[in-house]
Amino acid sequence: MASDTREQITEWLTGSDTCFLIGAGCSACAGKPLIGKLTEQVLENAEEKLLQEFNNLRQTGDRRATVEDLINYLLRYRDVLDVLANGSHPVTIDEIDRWLTQIKQKIVSNILDDWEASPYHERFLRRLRNQRQSRDIFSLNYDTLLEASLDELRLPYIDGFRGTERAWFDPQTFDEKGTAAYRIFKLHGSVNWTRDSEDHVRRGRNANRVDAEPIVVYPSERKYLQTQYGVYETLIGKFRDRLRSSDANNYLIVLGYSFNDEHINEAICDSVNAQSSNLTVVAFVGPEDDRAKQNSRLEEISNRCDSRFNAFIGSGDAGHFVGYAVDEDMARAILDAEFWRFEKLVEFIAGEVS
């Protein structure tokens, strides 16, 4: 890789004003399931009636139905049944409620609150530490890889909670000055968050007990609605505020995220277009089956972002660059590096790739 390309990538990733948004693709290297595998795990040993409902769902383009589509369908079906005065239907509200509870419990159990560090996350966090101030990471993942890896490195961090075993959410912690190496904002919650009987959000090891309500925002079209109150409203507000920073070299680096959550996309686009905004977005995105549709979706986002949204999609000859930050030759060199694979990007910033 040419030296000017290396310098450009290093500037994006390690600049003092850079923050990160990470998605499920960054957890795959630690064995956490992507949506396809998670769907298989959730449906394993499911009752036949639920499987029939899932199998009746149609594909979206070339993509097979997922647990996200199933939850969407069940929620819509429940809404219809809830407003009917009478009538005979093959599925009841009680069945839907039971299925949704089972699905949510399986999502949590398959993601696991095992509190194990990831070697890739450790190298990522060690290399990108900002000695001048806290580095901000916004995560869409429910797992605890970031927190466990920071513990292993003995790097102090802020996650919005005070306390230990029964820690409680207090967003003022994000604004306190101190020696924290990182601020971690889990925009969709975590497997170790619960809401107690007094409606307080708690964080602790193995917090999702049978008698507690999980706080995780499960994959469904209702994510946006679920984020409009309490802890999620606060976190998405912190996300917007950080993106609108007036720092001259304000970068958002996006890793492992497919840009399929519209409320996240809206926050990014609004921030780029905000008055006096200096935000530039650089995303490394894994390829999807329907590449033409994926490229079109990301080009549309770029058009909404006044030429300050850049996405490197996939790799090799099939890779595609959206944006204006680099010329064609540099874009091709970056695509060849396969930075959409979290492991490859970590190896680069750790100096293990020439």
WOPE-V654450 format. One line per field, one symbol per residue. psi: psi as a letter, one per 30 degrees, with the letter a starting at -180 (. if undefined). burial: + if it has 24 or more other ideal C-beta (glycine too) atoms within 12 Angstrom, else -. A space follows every 10 residues. Layout:
# WOPE-V654450
psi=???
burial=???
This chain:
# WOPE-V654450
psi=kleeeeeeee eeefkfgklk kkaffffefg gkkleeeeee eefkglleee eeeeffkllj bfklklfeee eeeeeeeeee effkealkkf kleeeeeeee eeeeeeeeff ekifhklkee eeeeeeegkj felkkkkkkg kflgeeeeee eefhkklkgg lkadehkkkj ffeffkkagk elkkjjfgal fgklkafggk klklkhfile gljkfkjljl fgeeefgglb eeeeeeeeee eefgkgkehj kjkkkgkfhg jefeeeeeee eeflkgkgkk kjkjkkklei eeeeeeeeee eeffghggkk kjjalafflk kkagflleee eeeeeffhff jeeeeeeefg ggk.
burial=----+--+++ -++++-++++ ++++++++++ -++++--++- +++--+---+ --++--+--- ----++++++ +++++-++-- ---------- +----+--++ -+++++++++ +++-+-++-+ ++++++++++ ---+++++++ ++++++++++ +-+-+-++++ +-----+++- +-++-----+ ++++++++++ +++++----- +++++-++-- -+++++++++ -++--++--- ++-+++++++ +++++----+ ++++++++++ +-+++-++++ +++---+-++ ++++++++-- ---++-+++- ++-++--+++ +++++---++ +++-++---+ +-++++++++ ++++++-++- ----
